Amino acid sequence: MKTAPFEYSRPATLDEACALLAADPESRLIAGGQTLVPMMAMRLARPSRLIDIQRIAALSGIRDDGDVIAIGAVTRQVATERSALVAAKLPLLAAAIVWVGHAPTRARGTVGGSIANADPAAEIPLVLAALGGHVVIKEGKERRAVTMPDLVLGPMTTSVPAAGCIVEARFPVWNDKRIGVGFHEVSARKSDFAYVSAAAQVALDDAGRCTRLALGIGGATPVPTRLGSVETALKGQTITAEKIRIAVTEAITGLEIMHDSHATDAYRRRVAIGLAQRAILDAVANAKGGRA
């Protein structure tokens, strides 16, 4: 099937892109196009105009802002995967990014596009949610920071206004001495959308006690979900498998879990509990082993 007819614009600046969006409510931004183009080909999306923002320099690049790493919205996923800065400062994102699609899709797909698409199974939004990061949105002349709980409202649904654009994603940096990460997901085939995923980052003191913990699950829930109760329960503790099991089971038992033709809610809940435990255990082992 072919796409419905559409106009095409390639603005030179972010202000011009926002003006085009404001002038046409049926227009859509495109950068990597890994989701939008197939949807257009199947006539599931029929934008009146595509606004190509890939070549706007202000939206690209990976920047060290000290306490956060800022990644421009149109930065290719492969650039994030190969970034020495991400490997050094954002080990959880470095662990998760290799699970995103296939190498060819990561070569075209963008960081901002993955976040804006708001797929419950997407790895990049999960890491951003788990770490408590946020995005910067530009609408007209105004910019504002939006946290993940306020950004992602449901599957494929965000609070980004029709005339707004995600400028960058800002991932918090942990400067603790001993940090470890763990990431797991289950899918039908490698690189397929995850039925369930879990991301964990742990910081330990010299005695091996947990000083900080970030834990999120994706795929199983309508939005990427940070499990703050697990973080609270394990902080200050010498983490054991039994303590993890109790905290994770209690946290996930009360969550709304999705069910569809691919997996039941009971299956997803069971797997989420298992993967979250494994992610934390891996993160603790990783932290005890040290990192450069």
Buried (B, 14 or more C-beta within 10 A) or exposed (E): EEBEEBEEBBBEEBBBBBBBBBEBEEBBBBBBBBBBBEBBEEEEBEBEBBBBBBEBEBBBEBEEEEEBBBBBBBBBBBBBBEBEBBBBBBBBBBBBBEBBBEEEBBBBBBBBBBBBBBBBBBBBBBBBBBBBBBBBBBBEEEBEEBEBBEBBBEBEEBEBEEBBBBBBBBBBBBEBEBBBBBBBBBBEEEBBBBBBBBBBBBBBBEEEBBBBBBBBBBBBBBBBBBBBBBBEBBBEBEBEEEBBBBBBBBBBEEBEBBEEEBBEBEBBBBBBBBBBBBBBBBBBEBBEEEEE
